[in-house]
Amino acid sequence: MKEKILDIIEKVCEDDSIREDLTMNLFEEDLLDSLSFVALLVELEDNLGVVISPSEVIREDMDTPEKIIALVEAKAQEK
C-alpha cells in the first residue's frame, strides 16, 4: 500500500522527489496547498477506498509523505 500512496502523492504534487525524503514537509516545499490537499484526499479515496474527511484532519497531520502513509494505512485497517 505504501507504494500506491506514494504514487498518489507524486501525482498530486507533480514531483517525484517525494520518495527521496519521506519527512519532507510538502506544504513548506510548496508541493501541497489547500486545494491540492483536498485533491490528495479525493485521490486517496478514489484509488484506495480510504475516506478521510478534510474536517477530521489538520494540515500538520498530513504534511509529510511519512505522516500521510501512516494515516492512510491506519484508516485502511479501520475498514
mmCIF file of the N, C-alpha and C atoms, coordinates in Angstrom:
data_MODEL
# 
_entry.id   MODEL 
# 
loop_
_atom_site.group_PDB 
_atom_site.id 
_atom_site.type_symbol 
_atom_site.label_atom_id 
_atom_site.label_alt_id 
_atom_site.label_comp_id 
_atom_site.label_asym_id 
_atom_site.label_entity_id 
_atom_site.label_seq_id 
_atom_site.pdbx_PDB_ins_code 
_atom_site.Cartn_x 
_atom_site.Cartn_y 
_atom_site.Cartn_z 
_atom_site.occupancy 
_atom_site.B_iso_or_equiv 
_atom_site.pdbx_formal_charge 
_atom_site.auth_seq_id 
_atom_site.auth_comp_id 
_atom_site.auth_asym_id 
_atom_site.auth_atom_id 
_atom_site.pdbx_PDB_model_num 
ATOM 1   N N  . MET A 1 1  ? 0.822   -1.195 0.000  1.00 0.00 ? 1  MET A N  1 
ATOM 2   C CA . MET A 1 1  ? 0.000   0.000  0.000  1.00 0.00 ? 1  MET A CA 1 
ATOM 3   C C  . MET A 1 1  ? 0.868   1.261  0.000  1.00 0.00 ? 1  MET A C  1 
ATOM 4   N N  . LYS A 1 2  ? 2.017   1.183  0.649  1.00 0.00 ? 2  LYS A N  1 
ATOM 5   C CA . LYS A 1 2  ? 2.897   2.352  0.737  1.00 0.00 ? 2  LYS A CA 1 
ATOM 6   C C  . LYS A 1 2  ? 3.251   2.888  -0.648 1.00 0.00 ? 2  LYS A C  1 
ATOM 7   N N  . GLU A 1 3  ? 3.583   2.000  -1.564 1.00 0.00 ? 3  GLU A N  1 
ATOM 8   C CA . GLU A 1 3  ? 3.962   2.431  -2.915 1.00 0.00 ? 3  GLU A CA 1 
ATOM 9   C C  . GLU A 1 3  ? 2.795   3.094  -3.644 1.00 0.00 ? 3  GLU A C  1 
ATOM 10  N N  . LYS A 1 4  ? 1.601   2.560  -3.466 1.00 0.00 ? 4  LYS A N  1 
ATOM 11  C CA . LYS A 1 4  ? 0.421   3.171  -4.092 1.00 0.00 ? 4  LYS A CA 1 
ATOM 12  C C  . LYS A 1 4  ? 0.186   4.567  -3.537 1.00 0.00 ? 4  LYS A C  1 
ATOM 13  N N  . ILE A 1 5  ? 0.353   4.713  -2.219 1.00 0.00 ? 5  ILE A N  1 
ATOM 14  C CA . ILE A 1 5  ? 0.167   6.026  -1.588 1.00 0.00 ? 5  ILE A CA 1 
ATOM 15  C C  . ILE A 1 5  ? 1.202   7.007  -2.130 1.00 0.00 ? 5  ILE A C  1 
ATOM 16  N N  . LEU A 1 6  ? 2.445   6.574  -2.224 1.00 0.00 ? 6  LEU A N  1 
ATOM 17  C CA . LEU A 1 6  ? 3.494   7.447  -2.764 1.00 0.00 ? 6  LEU A CA 1 
ATOM 18  C C  . LEU A 1 6  ? 3.214   7.823  -4.214 1.00 0.00 ? 6  LEU A C  1 
ATOM 19  N N  . ASP A 1 7  ? 2.707   6.886  -4.995 1.00 0.00 ? 7  ASP A N  1 
ATOM 20  C CA . ASP A 1 7  ? 2.328   7.190  -6.383 1.00 0.00 ? 7  ASP A CA 1 
ATOM 21  C C  . ASP A 1 7  ? 1.274   8.291  -6.427 1.00 0.00 ? 7  ASP A C  1 
ATOM 22  N N  . ILE A 1 8  ? 0.297   8.212  -5.531 1.00 0.00 ? 8  ILE A N  1 
ATOM 23  C CA . ILE A 1 8  ? -0.772  9.212  -5.491 1.00 0.00 ? 8  ILE A CA 1 
ATOM 24  C C  . ILE A 1 8  ? -0.218  10.564 -5.067 1.00 0.00 ? 8  ILE A C  1 
ATOM 25  N N  . ILE A 1 9  ? 0.641   10.574 -4.052 1.00 0.00 ? 9  ILE A N  1 
ATOM 26  C CA . ILE A 1 9  ? 1.243   11.835 -3.597 1.00 0.00 ? 9  ILE A CA 1 
ATOM 27  C C  . ILE A 1 9  ? 2.051   12.457 -4.733 1.00 0.00 ? 9  ILE A C  1 
ATOM 28  N N  . GLU A 1 10 ? 2.845   11.646 -5.426 1.00 0.00 ? 10 GLU A N  1 
ATOM 29  C CA . GLU A 1 10 ? 3.631   12.151 -6.560 1.00 0.00 ? 10 GLU A CA 1 
ATOM 30  C C  . GLU A 1 10 ? 2.734   12.750 -7.630 1.00 0.00 ? 10 GLU A C  1 
ATOM 31  N N  . LYS A 1 11 ? 1.640   12.075 -7.916 1.00 0.00 ? 11 LYS A N  1 
ATOM 32  C CA . LYS A 1 11 ? 0.714   12.553 -8.949 1.00 0.00 ? 11 LYS A CA 1 
ATOM 33  C C  . LYS A 1 11 ? 0.124   13.909 -8.566 1.00 0.00 ? 11 LYS A C  1 
ATOM 34  N N  . VAL A 1 12 ? -0.348  14.022 -7.326 1.00 0.00 ? 12 VAL A N  1 
ATOM 35  C CA . VAL A 1 12 ? -0.985  15.268 -6.885 1.00 0.00 ? 12 VAL A CA 1 
ATOM 36  C C  . VAL A 1 12 ? 0.037   16.398 -6.782 1.00 0.00 ? 12 VAL A C  1 
ATOM 37  N N  . CYS A 1 13 ? 1.220   16.088 -6.254 1.00 0.00 ? 13 CYS A N  1 
ATOM 38  C CA . CYS A 1 13 ? 2.250   17.119 -6.073 1.00 0.00 ? 13 CYS A CA 1 
ATOM 39  C C  . CYS A 1 13 ? 3.030   17.407 -7.352 1.00 0.00 ? 13 CYS A C  1 
ATOM 40  N N  . GLU A 1 14 ? 2.881   16.524 -8.340 1.00 0.00 ? 14 GLU A N  1 
ATOM 41  C CA . GLU A 1 14 ? 3.607   16.659 -9.601 1.00 0.00 ? 14 GLU A CA 1 
ATOM 42  C C  . GLU A 1 14 ? 5.116   16.756 -9.376 1.00 0.00 ? 14 GLU A C  1 
ATOM 43  N N  . ASP A 1 15 ? 5.615   15.875 -8.489 1.00 0.00 ? 15 ASP A N  1 
ATOM 44  C CA . ASP A 1 15 ? 7.036   15.877 -8.161 1.00 0.00 ? 15 ASP A CA 1 
ATOM 45  C C  . ASP A 1 15 ? 7.439   14.475 -7.716 1.00 0.00 ? 15 ASP A C  1 
ATOM 46  N N  . ASP A 1 16 ? 8.484   13.935 -8.320 1.00 0.00 ? 16 ASP A N  1 
ATOM 47  C CA . ASP A 1 16 ? 8.892   12.583 -7.947 1.00 0.00 ? 16 ASP A CA 1 
ATOM 48  C C  . ASP A 1 16 ? 10.000  12.549 -6.898 1.00 0.00 ? 16 ASP A C  1 
ATOM 49  N N  . SER A 1 17 ? 10.392  13.702 -6.376 1.00 0.00 ? 17 SER A N  1 
ATOM 50  C CA . SER A 1 17 ? 11.432  13.749 -5.339 1.00 0.00 ? 17 SER A CA 1 
ATOM 51  C C  . SER A 1 17 ? 10.892  13.351 -3.967 1.00 0.00 ? 17 SER A C  1 
ATOM 52  N N  . ILE A 1 18 ? 9.600   13.149 -3.880 1.00 0.00 ? 18 ILE A N  1 
ATOM 53  C CA . ILE A 1 18 ? 8.951   12.813 -2.612 1.00 0.00 ? 18 ILE A CA 1 
ATOM 54  C C  . ILE A 1 18 ? 9.523   11.528 -2.021 1.00 0.00 ? 18 ILE A C  1 
ATOM 55  N N  . ARG A 1 19 ? 9.822   10.563 -2.850 1.00 0.00 ? 19 ARG A N  1 
ATOM 56  C CA . ARG A 1 19 ? 10.343  9.271  -2.376 1.00 0.00 ? 19 ARG A CA 1 
ATOM 57  C C  . ARG A 1 19 ? 11.729  9.399  -1.752 1.00 0.00 ? 19 ARG A C  1 
ATOM 58  N N  . GLU A 1 20 ? 12.447  10.451 -2.092 1.00 0.00 ? 20 GLU A N  1 
ATOM 59  C CA . GLU A 1 20 ? 13.803  10.642 -1.584 1.00 0.00 ? 20 GLU A CA 1 
ATOM 60  C C  . GLU A 1 20 ? 13.822  11.063 -0.122 1.00 0.00 ? 20 GLU A C  1 
ATOM 61  N N  . ASP A 1 21 ? 12.774  11.729 0.342  1.00 0.00 ? 21 ASP A N  1 
ATOM 62  C CA . ASP A 1 21 ? 12.722  12.215 1.724  1.00 0.00 ? 21 ASP A CA 1 
ATOM 63  C C  . ASP A 1 21 ? 11.284  12.146 2.215  1.00 0.00 ? 21 ASP A C  1 
ATOM 64  N N  . LEU A 1 22 ? 10.970  11.083 2.919  1.00 0.00 ? 22 LEU A N  1 
ATOM 65  C CA . LEU A 1 22 ? 9.595   10.888 3.383  1.00 0.00 ? 22 LEU A CA 1 
ATOM 66  C C  . LEU A 1 22 ? 9.223   11.809 4.534  1.00 0.00 ? 22 LEU A C  1 
ATOM 67  N N  . THR A 1 23 ? 10.204  12.564 5.057  1.00 0.00 ? 23 THR A N  1 
ATOM 68  C CA . THR A 1 23 ? 9.910   13.517 6.133  1.00 0.00 ? 23 THR A CA 1 
ATOM 69  C C  . THR A 1 23 ? 9.812   14.950 5.606  1.00 0.00 ? 23 THR A C  1 
ATOM 70  N N  . MET A 1 24 ? 9.910   15.108 4.294  1.00 0.00 ? 24 MET A N  1 
ATOM 71  C CA . MET A 1 24 ? 9.821   16.431 3.675  1.00 0.00 ? 24 MET A CA 1 
ATOM 72  C C  . MET A 1 24 ? 8.451   17.048 3.947  1.00 0.00 ? 24 MET A C  1 
ATOM 73  N N  . ASN A 1 25 ? 8.441   18.305 4.397  1.00 0.00 ? 25 ASN A N  1 
ATOM 74  C CA . ASN A 1 25 ? 7.176   18.999 4.610  1.00 0.00 ? 25 ASN A CA 1 
ATOM 75  C C  . ASN A 1 25 ? 6.668   19.486 3.254  1.00 0.00 ? 25 ASN A C  1 
ATOM 76  N N  . LEU A 1 26 ? 5.601   18.871 2.803  1.00 0.00 ? 26 LEU A N  1 
ATOM 77  C CA . LEU A 1 26 ? 5.076   19.145 1.461  1.00 0.00 ? 26 LEU A CA 1 
ATOM 78  C C  . LEU A 1 26 ? 4.506   20.548 1.329  1.00 0.00 ? 26 LEU A C  1 
ATOM 79  N N  . PHE A 1 27 ? 4.024   21.101 2.425  1.00 0.00 ? 27 PHE A N  1 
ATOM 80  C CA . PHE A 1 27 ? 3.484   22.466 2.387  1.00 0.00 ? 27 PHE A CA 1 
ATOM 81  C C  . PHE A 1 27 ? 4.620   23.485 2.346  1.00 0.00 ? 27 PHE A C  1 
ATOM 82  N N  . GLU A 1 28 ? 5.648   23.280 3.166  1.00 0.00 ? 28 GLU A N  1 
ATOM 83  C CA . GLU A 1 28 ? 6.788   24.205 3.184  1.00 0.00 ? 28 GLU A CA 1 
ATOM 84  C C  . GLU A 1 28 ? 7.562   24.181 1.869  1.00 0.00 ? 28 GLU A C  1 
ATOM 85  N N  . GLU A 1 29 ? 7.554   23.036 1.201  1.00 0.00 ? 29 GLU A N  1 
ATOM 86  C CA . GLU A 1 29 ? 8.245   22.909 -0.090 1.00 0.00 ? 29 GLU A CA 1 
ATOM 87  C C  . GLU A 1 29 ? 7.358   23.346 -1.257 1.00 0.00 ? 29 GLU A C  1 
ATOM 88  N N  . ASP A 1 30 ? 6.184   23.872 -0.941 1.00 0.00 ? 30 ASP A N  1 
ATOM 89  C CA . ASP A 1 30 ? 5.208   24.330 -1.946 1.00 0.00 ? 30 ASP A CA 1 
ATOM 90  C C  . ASP A 1 30 ? 4.774   23.224 -2.907 1.00 0.00 ? 30 ASP A C  1 
ATOM 91  N N  . LEU A 1 31 ? 4.738   21.997 -2.404 1.00 0.00 ? 31 LEU A N  1 
ATOM 92  C CA . LEU A 1 31 ? 4.257   20.881 -3.212 1.00 0.00 ? 31 LEU A CA 1 
ATOM 93  C C  . LEU A 1 31 ? 2.777   20.618 -2.955 1.00 0.00 ? 31 LEU A C  1 
ATOM 94  N N  . LEU A 1 32 ? 2.287   21.072 -1.808 1.00 0.00 ? 32 LEU A N  1 
ATOM 95  C CA . LEU A 1 32 ? 0.864   20.979 -1.478 1.00 0.00 ? 32 LEU A CA 1 
ATOM 96  C C  . LEU A 1 32 ? 0.379   22.330 -0.998 1.00 0.00 ? 32 LEU A C  1 
ATOM 97  N N  . ASP A 1 33 ? -0.851  22.653 -1.358 1.00 0.00 ? 33 ASP A N  1 
ATOM 98  C CA . ASP A 1 33 ? -1.539  23.812 -0.803 1.00 0.00 ? 33 ASP A CA 1 
ATOM 99  C C  . ASP A 1 33 ? -2.944  23.340 -0.444 1.00 0.00 ? 33 ASP A C  1 
ATOM 100 N N  . SER A 1 34 ? -3.811  24.245 -0.047 1.00 0.00 ? 34 SER A N  1 
ATOM 101 C CA . SER A 1 34 ? -5.135  23.821 0.416  1.00 0.00 ? 34 SER A CA 1 
ATOM 102 C C  . SER A 1 34 ? -5.932  23.105 -0.670 1.00 0.00 ? 34 SER A C  1 
ATOM 103 N N  . LEU A 1 35 ? -5.818  23.547 -1.904 1.00 0.00 ? 35 LEU A N  1 
ATOM 104 C CA . LEU A 1 35 ? -6.560  22.894 -2.988 1.00 0.00 ? 35 LEU A CA 1 
ATOM 105 C C  . LEU A 1 35 ? -5.982  21.526 -3.342 1.00 0.00 ? 35 LEU A C  1 
ATOM 106 N N  . SER A 1 36 ? -4.676  21.442 -3.431 1.00 0.00 ? 36 SER A N  1 
ATOM 107 C CA . SER A 1 36 ? -4.080  20.147 -3.756 1.00 0.00 ? 36 SER A CA 1 
ATOM 108 C C  . SER A 1 36 ? -4.209  19.172 -2.587 1.00 0.00 ? 36 SER A C  1 
ATOM 109 N N  . PHE A 1 37 ? -4.324  19.697 -1.372 1.00 0.00 ? 37 PHE A N  1 
ATOM 110 C CA . PHE A 1 37 ? -4.560  18.843 -0.205 1.00 0.00 ? 37 PHE A CA 1 
ATOM 111 C C  . PHE A 1 37 ? -5.904  18.126 -0.348 1.00 0.00 ? 37 PHE A C  1 
ATOM 112 N N  . VAL A 1 38 ? -6.933  18.873 -0.740 1.00 0.00 ? 38 VAL A N  1 
ATOM 113 C CA . VAL A 1 38 ? -8.253  18.271 -0.961 1.00 0.00 ? 38 VAL A CA 1 
ATOM 114 C C  . VAL A 1 38 ? -8.186  17.297 -2.134 1.00 0.00 ? 38 VAL A C  1 
ATOM 115 N N  . ALA A 1 39 ? -7.455  17.663 -3.181 1.00 0.00 ? 39 ALA A N  1 
ATOM 116 C CA . ALA A 1 39 ? -7.288  16.756 -4.325 1.00 0.00 ? 39 ALA A CA 1 
ATOM 117 C C  . ALA A 1 39 ? -6.616  15.456 -3.888 1.00 0.00 ? 39 ALA A C  1 
ATOM 118 N N  . LEU A 1 40 ? -5.664  15.553 -2.973 1.00 0.00 ? 40 LEU A N  1 
ATOM 119 C CA . LEU A 1 40 ? -4.997  14.362 -2.449 1.00 0.00 ? 40 LEU A CA 1 
ATOM 120 C C  . LEU A 1 40 ? -5.991  13.465 -1.723 1.00 0.00 ? 40 LEU A C  1 
ATOM 121 N N  . LEU A 1 41 ? -6.842  14.057 -0.900 1.00 0.00 ? 41 LEU A N  1 
ATOM 122 C CA . LEU A 1 41 ? -7.856  13.272 -0.182 1.00 0.00 ? 41 LEU A CA 1 
ATOM 123 C C  . LEU A 1 41 ? -8.792  12.562 -1.154 1.00 0.00 ? 41 LEU A C  1 
ATOM 124 N N  . VAL A 1 42 ? -9.179  13.258 -2.215 1.00 0.00 ? 42 VAL A N  1 
ATOM 125 C CA . VAL A 1 42 ? -10.064 12.668 -3.226 1.00 0.00 ? 42 VAL A CA 1 
ATOM 126 C C  . VAL A 1 42 ? -9.359  11.513 -3.940 1.00 0.00 ? 42 VAL A C  1 
ATOM 127 N N  . GLU A 1 43 ? -8.111  11.708 -4.319 1.00 0.00 ? 43 GLU A N  1 
ATOM 128 C CA . GLU A 1 43 ? -7.343  10.653 -5.000 1.00 0.00 ? 43 GLU A CA 1 
ATOM 129 C C  . GLU A 1 43 ? -7.179  9.425  -4.106 1.00 0.00 ? 43 GLU A C  1 
ATOM 130 N N  . LEU A 1 44 ? -6.918  9.650  -2.825 1.00 0.00 ? 44 LEU A N  1 
ATOM 131 C CA . LEU A 1 44 ? -6.773  8.524  -1.896 1.00 0.00 ? 44 LEU A CA 1 
ATOM 132 C C  . LEU A 1 44 ? -8.073  7.736  -1.797 1.00 0.00 ? 44 LEU A C  1 
ATOM 133 N N  . GLU A 1 45 ? -9.183  8.463  -1.744 1.00 0.00 ? 45 GLU A N  1 
ATOM 134 C CA . GLU A 1 45 ? -10.482 7.789  -1.677 1.00 0.00 ? 45 GLU A CA 1 
ATOM 135 C C  . GLU A 1 45 ? -10.779 7.043  -2.979 1.00 0.00 ? 45 GLU A C  1 
ATOM 136 N N  . ASP A 1 46 ? -10.573 7.705  -4.102 1.00 0.00 ? 46 ASP A N  1 
ATOM 137 C CA . ASP A 1 46 ? -10.877 7.093  -5.401 1.00 0.00 ? 46 ASP A CA 1 
ATOM 138 C C  . ASP A 1 46 ? -10.016 5.862  -5.686 1.00 0.00 ? 46 ASP A C  1 
ATOM 139 N N  . ASN A 1 47 ? -8.745  5.934  -5.339 1.00 0.00 ? 47 ASN A N  1 
ATOM 140 C CA . ASN A 1 47 ? -7.813  4.863  -5.693 1.00 0.00 ? 47 ASN A CA 1 
ATOM 141 C C  . ASN A 1 47 ? -7.671  3.768  -4.641 1.00 0.00 ? 47 ASN A C  1 
ATOM 142 N N  . LEU A 1 48 ? -7.871  4.130  -3.378 1.00 0.00 ? 48 LEU A N  1 
ATOM 143 C CA . LEU A 1 48 ? -7.653  3.155  -2.311 1.00 0.00 ? 48 LEU A CA 1 
ATOM 144 C C  . LEU A 1 48 ? -8.907  2.868  -1.493 1.00 0.00 ? 48 LEU A C  1 
ATOM 145 N N  . GLY A 1 49 ? -9.954  3.662  -1.712 1.00 0.00 ? 49 GLY A N  1 
ATOM 146 C CA . GLY A 1 49 ? -11.181 3.469  -0.953 1.00 0.00 ? 49 GLY A CA 1 
ATOM 147 C C  . GLY A 1 49 ? -11.089 3.948  0.481  1.00 0.00 ? 49 GLY A C  1 
ATOM 148 N N  . VAL A 1 50 ? -10.069 4.731  0.783  1.00 0.00 ? 50 VAL A N  1 
ATOM 149 C CA . VAL A 1 50 ? -9.870  5.250  2.135  1.00 0.00 ? 50 VAL A CA 1 
ATOM 150 C C  . VAL A 1 50 ? -10.469 6.648  2.209  1.00 0.00 ? 50 VAL A C  1 
ATOM 151 N N  . VAL A 1 51 ? -11.470 6.800  3.066  1.00 0.00 ? 51 VAL A N  1 
ATOM 152 C CA . VAL A 1 51 ? -12.160 8.080  3.181  1.00 0.00 ? 51 VAL A CA 1 
ATOM 153 C C  . VAL A 1 51 ? -11.570 8.868  4.345  1.00 0.00 ? 51 VAL A C  1 
ATOM 154 N N  . ILE A 1 52 ? -11.025 10.037 4.020  1.00 0.00 ? 52 ILE A N  1 
ATOM 155 C CA . ILE A 1 52 ? -10.514 10.960 5.030  1.00 0.00 ? 52 ILE A CA 1 
ATOM 156 C C  . ILE A 1 52 ? -11.186 12.292 4.764  1.00 0.00 ? 52 ILE A C  1 
ATOM 157 N N  . SER A 1 53 ? -12.025 12.699 5.681  1.00 0.00 ? 53 SER A N  1 
ATOM 158 C CA . SER A 1 53 ? -12.734 13.966 5.528  1.00 0.00 ? 53 SER A CA 1 
ATOM 159 C C  . SER A 1 53 ? -11.795 15.118 5.870  1.00 0.00 ? 53 SER A C  1 
ATOM 160 N N  . PRO A 1 54 ? -11.832 16.197 5.087  1.00 0.00 ? 54 PRO A N  1 
ATOM 161 C CA . PRO A 1 54 ? -10.984 17.353 5.402  1.00 0.00 ? 54 PRO A CA 1 
ATOM 162 C C  . PRO A 1 54 ? -11.235 17.903 6.803  1.00 0.00 ? 54 PRO A C  1 
ATOM 163 N N  . SER A 1 55 ? -12.441 17.703 7.316  1.00 0.00 ? 55 SER A N  1 
ATOM 164 C CA . SER A 1 55 ? -12.765 18.236 8.641  1.00 0.00 ? 55 SER A CA 1 
ATOM 165 C C  . SER A 1 55 ? -12.192 17.390 9.777  1.00 0.00 ? 55 SER A C  1 
ATOM 166 N N  . GLU A 1 56 ? -11.743 16.174 9.485  1.00 0.00 ? 56 GLU A N  1 
ATOM 167 C CA . GLU A 1 56 ? -11.223 15.317 10.549 1.00 0.00 ? 56 GLU A CA 1 
ATOM 168 C C  . GLU A 1 56 ? -9.702  15.349 10.675 1.00 0.00 ? 56 GLU A C  1 
ATOM 169 N N  . VAL A 1 57 ? -9.031  16.047 9.786  1.00 0.00 ? 57 VAL A N  1 
ATOM 170 C CA . VAL A 1 57 ? -7.574  16.160 9.870  1.00 0.00 ? 57 VAL A CA 1 
ATOM 171 C C  . VAL A 1 57 ? -7.160  17.620 9.762  1.00 0.00 ? 57 VAL A C  1 
ATOM 172 N N  . ILE A 1 58 ? -6.021  17.920 10.351 1.00 0.00 ? 58 ILE A N  1 
ATOM 173 C CA . ILE A 1 58 ? -5.431  19.244 10.177 1.00 0.00 ? 58 ILE A CA 1 
ATOM 174 C C  . ILE A 1 58 ? -4.180  19.086 9.314  1.00 0.00 ? 58 ILE A C  1 
ATOM 175 N N  . ARG A 1 59 ? -3.728  20.172 8.803  1.00 0.00 ? 59 ARG A N  1 
ATOM 176 C CA . ARG A 1 59 ? -2.594  20.159 7.878  1.00 0.00 ? 59 ARG A CA 1 
ATOM 177 C C  . ARG A 1 59 ? -1.383  19.423 8.463  1.00 0.00 ? 59 ARG A C  1 
ATOM 178 N N  . GLU A 1 60 ? -1.138  19.633 9.748  1.00 0.00 ? 60 GLU A N  1 
ATOM 179 C CA . GLU A 1 60 ? 0.019   19.027 10.395 1.00 0.00 ? 60 GLU A CA 1 
ATOM 180 C C  . GLU A 1 60 ? -0.085  17.504 10.474 1.00 0.00 ? 60 GLU A C  1 
ATOM 181 N N  . ASP A 1 61 ? -1.305  16.968 10.361 1.00 0.00 ? 61 ASP A N  1 
ATOM 182 C CA . ASP A 1 61 ? -1.490  15.511 10.374 1.00 0.00 ? 61 ASP A CA 1 
ATOM 183 C C  . ASP A 1 61 ? -1.016  14.866 9.075  1.00 0.00 ? 61 ASP A C  1 
ATOM 184 N N  . MET A 1 62 ? -0.935  15.669 8.019  1.00 0.00 ? 62 MET A N  1 
ATOM 185 C CA . MET A 1 62 ? -0.625  15.126 6.692  1.00 0.00 ? 62 MET A CA 1 
ATOM 186 C C  . MET A 1 62 ? 0.359   16.021 5.939  1.00 0.00 ? 62 MET A C  1 
ATOM 187 N N  . ASP A 1 63 ? 1.365   16.535 6.647  1.00 0.00 ? 63 ASP A N  1 
ATOM 188 C CA . ASP A 1 63 ? 2.276   17.460 5.971  1.00 0.00 ? 63 ASP A CA 1 
ATOM 189 C C  . ASP A 1 63 ? 3.532   16.792 5.403  1.00 0.00 ? 63 ASP A C  1 
ATOM 190 N N  . THR A 1 64 ? 3.722   15.504 5.705  1.00 0.00 ? 64 THR A N  1 
ATOM 191 C CA . THR A 1 64 ? 4.859   14.774 5.135  1.00 0.00 ? 64 THR A CA 1 
ATOM 192 C C  . THR A 1 64 ? 4.360   13.467 4.517  1.00 0.00 ? 64 THR A C  1 
ATOM 193 N N  . PRO A 1 65 ? 5.082   12.937 3.552  1.00 0.00 ? 65 PRO A N  1 
ATOM 194 C CA . PRO A 1 65 ? 4.681   11.642 2.994  1.00 0.00 ? 65 PRO A CA 1 
ATOM 195 C C  . PRO A 1 65 ? 4.580   10.561 4.072  1.00 0.00 ? 65 PRO A C  1 
ATOM 196 N N  . GLU A 1 66 ? 5.498   10.587 5.013  1.00 0.00 ? 66 GLU A N  1 
ATOM 197 C CA . GLU A 1 66 ? 5.507   9.608  6.102  1.00 0.00 ? 66 GLU A CA 1 
ATOM 198 C C  . GLU A 1 66 ? 4.203   9.650  6.907  1.00 0.00 ? 66 GLU A C  1 
ATOM 199 N N  . LYS A 1 67 ? 3.751   10.846 7.252  1.00 0.00 ? 67 LYS A N  1 
ATOM 200 C CA . LYS A 1 67 ? 2.505   11.002 8.011  1.00 0.00 ? 67 LYS A CA 1 
ATOM 201 C C  . LYS A 1 67 ? 1.289   10.597 7.178  1.00 0.00 ? 67 LYS A C  1 
ATOM 202 N N  . ILE A 1 68 ? 1.312   10.926 5.908  1.00 0.00 ? 68 ILE A N  1 
ATOM 203 C CA . ILE A 1 68 ? 0.197   10.557 5.024  1.00 0.00 ? 68 ILE A CA 1 
ATOM 204 C C  . ILE A 1 68 ? 0.092   9.036  4.939  1.00 0.00 ? 68 ILE A C  1 
ATOM 205 N N  . ILE A 1 69 ? 1.218   8.375  4.759  1.00 0.00 ? 69 ILE A N  1 
ATOM 206 C CA . ILE A 1 69 ? 1.228   6.913  4.680  1.00 0.00 ? 69 ILE A CA 1 
ATOM 207 C C  . ILE A 1 69 ? 0.677   6.307  5.966  1.00 0.00 ? 69 ILE A C  1 
ATOM 208 N N  . ALA A 1 70 ? 1.146   6.790  7.110  1.00 0.00 ? 70 ALA A N  1 
ATOM 209 C CA . ALA A 1 70 ? 0.698   6.251  8.398  1.00 0.00 ? 70 ALA A CA 1 
ATOM 210 C C  . ALA A 1 70 ? -0.801  6.438  8.587  1.00 0.00 ? 70 ALA A C  1 
ATOM 211 N N  . LEU A 1 71 ? -1.303  7.615  8.243  1.00 0.00 ? 71 LEU A N  1 
ATOM 212 C CA . LEU A 1 71 ? -2.729  7.897  8.415  1.00 0.00 ? 71 LEU A CA 1 
ATOM 213 C C  . LEU A 1 71 ? -3.579  7.037  7.482  1.00 0.00 ? 71 LEU A C  1 
ATOM 214 N N  . VAL A 1 72 ? -3.175  6.938  6.236  1.00 0.00 ? 72 VAL A N  1 
ATOM 215 C CA . VAL A 1 72 ? -3.942  6.153  5.267  1.00 0.00 ? 72 VAL A CA 1 
ATOM 216 C C  . VAL A 1 72 ? -3.933  4.673  5.648  1.00 0.00 ? 72 VAL A C  1 
ATOM 217 N N  . GLU A 1 73 ? -2.785  4.165  6.053  1.00 0.00 ? 73 GLU A N  1 
ATOM 218 C CA . GLU A 1 73 ? -2.720  2.756  6.460  1.00 0.00 ? 73 GLU A CA 1 
ATOM 219 C C  . GLU A 1 73 ? -3.586  2.499  7.690  1.00 0.00 ? 73 GLU A C  1 
ATOM 220 N N  . ALA A 1 74 ? -3.589  3.429  8.642  1.00 0.00 ? 74 ALA A N  1 
ATOM 221 C CA . ALA A 1 74 ? -4.433  3.277  9.833  1.00 0.00 ? 74 ALA A CA 1 
ATOM 222 C C  . ALA A 1 74 ? -5.911  3.302  9.453  1.00 0.00 ? 74 ALA A C  1 
ATOM 223 N N  . LYS A 1 75 ? -6.283  4.213  8.568  1.00 0.00 ? 75 LYS A N  1 
ATOM 224 C CA . LYS A 1 75 ? -7.678  4.303  8.112  1.00 0.00 ? 75 LYS A CA 1 
ATOM 225 C C  . LYS A 1 75 ? -8.090  3.040  7.362  1.00 0.00 ? 75 LYS A C  1 
ATOM 226 N N  . ALA A 1 76 ? -7.183  2.498  6.578  1.00 0.00 ? 76 ALA A N  1 
ATOM 227 C CA . ALA A 1 76 ? -7.485  1.285  5.813  1.00 0.00 ? 76 ALA A CA 1 
ATOM 228 C C  . ALA A 1 76 ? -7.741  0.106  6.747  1.00 0.00 ? 76 ALA A C  1 
ATOM 229 N N  . GLN A 1 77 ? -7.053  0.064  7.864  1.00 0.00 ? 77 GLN A N  1 
ATOM 230 C CA . GLN A 1 77 ? -7.240  -1.024 8.825  1.00 0.00 ? 77 GLN A CA 1 
ATOM 231 C C  . GLN A 1 77 ? -8.563  -0.901 9.569  1.00 0.00 ? 77 GLN A C  1 
ATOM 232 N N  . GLU A 1 78 ? -9.094  0.319  9.662  1.00 0.00 ? 78 GLU A N  1 
ATOM 233 C CA . GLU A 1 78 ? -10.373 0.545  10.341 1.00 0.00 ? 78 GLU A CA 1 
ATOM 234 C C  . GLU A 1 78 ? -11.538 -0.037 9.560  1.00 0.00 ? 78 GLU A C  1 
ATOM 235 N N  . LYS A 1 79 ? -11.362 -0.202 8.256  1.00 0.00 ? 79 LYS A N  1 
ATOM 236 C CA . LYS A 1 79 ? -12.456 -0.649 7.387  1.00 0.00 ? 79 LYS A CA 1 
ATOM 237 C C  . LYS A 1 79 ? -12.930 -2.044 7.726  1.00 0.00 ? 79 LYS A C  1 
# 
